Structures are given as structure tokens and as C-alpha cells.
Amino acid sequence: MKQKRYNQEFKQTIVELYRTGTSVSVLSREYGVSEVTIYKWVKALTPIENSGGLTPTEIAEIQKENPRLQQEVEILKKAMTIFARK
């Protein structure tokens, strides 16, 4: 069975409909998305308390980007010491 791909806008629309009171079973039937998938989207797009309003997806993106940024800072520190000597 071929896995369907949904864009972020579609996912957010479904989650907003859920938040306005439409049941997951109705959304599932109407849009052809499994109930489990809708619940996963709701979980992924719901901000975590005490995280500054970030969703789990946004937190994962930040954690993924963090090592790259740390590496850039280290490179810039080394460059600063080289230029400071001249």
C-alpha cells in the first residue's frame, strides 16, 4: 500500500478543525485520513507547556540545528584568535 504524504498546511487545517470541536472520527471519514494519524498530528502541533509555546516538531528541529550552530561558533572563535594575532 502506498503511503500518502500530506503537506503542513493540510495537517494544520485538520488540527484546527479538531480544536474547534469536530470529532476525529468525522475528520477521518471526511478527509480520508486515519484517526491515529490525526491524533499524531494533534500531538505534534500542540505546544508543550513551559517550552515557550513550541511544538514537539519545532523542538526537534531546534535540537537538530543546535550542533551545527555550535560548530559555527567554534570556527568563528578560532578565526577570531587568528585575526587577533595579526
C-alpha positions as CSV (number, residue, x, y, z in Angstrom):
1,M,0.0,0.0,0.0
2,K,1.4,3.4,-1.0
3,Q,1.9,5.8,1.9
4,K,0.1,9.2,1.4
5,R,2.0,12.4,2.0
6,Y,0.2,15.5,3.4
7,N,1.6,19.0,3.4
8,Q,2.0,21.0,6.6
9,E,-0.9,23.3,5.7
10,F,-3.3,20.4,5.3
11,K,-2.2,19.0,8.7
12,Q,-2.6,22.3,10.4
13,T,-6.1,22.6,8.9
14,I,-7.1,19.2,10.2
15,V,-5.8,20.0,13.7
16,E,-7.6,23.4,13.7
17,L,-10.9,21.6,12.8
18,Y,-10.2,19.2,15.6
19,R,-9.6,22.0,18.1
20,T,-12.9,23.7,17.0
21,G,-14.8,20.7,18.1
22,T,-15.0,18.4,15.1
23,S,-14.5,14.8,16.2
24,V,-11.6,12.8,14.9
25,S,-13.9,10.1,13.5
26,V,-15.8,12.7,11.4
27,L,-12.5,14.2,10.2
28,S,-11.2,10.8,9.4
29,R,-14.2,9.9,7.3
30,E,-14.4,13.3,5.6
31,Y,-10.7,13.7,4.6
32,G,-9.7,10.0,4.3
33,V,-7.0,10.2,7.0
34,S,-6.7,7.6,9.7
35,E,-7.7,8.5,13.2
36,V,-4.3,7.5,14.5
37,T,-2.6,9.9,12.1
38,I,-4.9,12.8,13.1
39,Y,-4.1,12.1,16.8
40,K,-0.4,12.1,15.9
41,W,-0.7,15.5,14.1
42,V,-2.6,17.0,17.1
43,K,0.1,15.8,19.4
44,A,2.9,17.1,17.1
45,L,1.3,20.5,16.6
46,T,0.2,21.2,20.2
47,P,2.6,23.4,22.1
48,I,4.3,21.9,25.1
49,E,3.8,23.7,28.4
50,N,6.8,25.6,29.7
51,S,8.5,25.5,26.3
52,G,7.7,29.0,25.2
53,G,4.8,27.7,23.0
54,L,7.0,25.4,20.9
55,T,5.6,22.2,19.5
56,P,7.5,18.9,19.7
57,T,8.2,19.2,16.0
58,E,9.8,22.6,16.4
59,I,11.8,21.4,19.4
60,A,13.2,18.5,17.3
61,E,14.2,21.0,14.5
62,I,16.0,23.2,17.0
63,Q,17.8,20.2,18.5
64,K,18.8,19.1,15.1
65,E,20.2,22.6,14.2
66,N,21.9,23.2,17.5
67,P,25.1,21.1,16.8
68,R,25.6,22.9,13.5
69,L,25.4,26.3,15.2
70,Q,27.8,25.2,18.0
71,Q,30.3,24.1,15.3
72,E,29.9,27.5,13.6
73,V,30.6,29.3,16.8
74,E,33.8,27.3,17.4
75,I,35.0,28.1,13.9
76,L,34.4,31.8,14.5
77,K,36.2,31.7,17.8
78,K,39.2,30.1,16.1
79,A,39.1,32.7,13.3
80,M,38.9,35.5,15.9
81,T,42.1,34.3,17.6
82,I,43.9,34.0,14.2
83,F,42.9,37.6,13.3
84,A,43.7,38.9,16.8
85,R,47.4,37.8,16.4
86,K,47.9,39.9,13.2
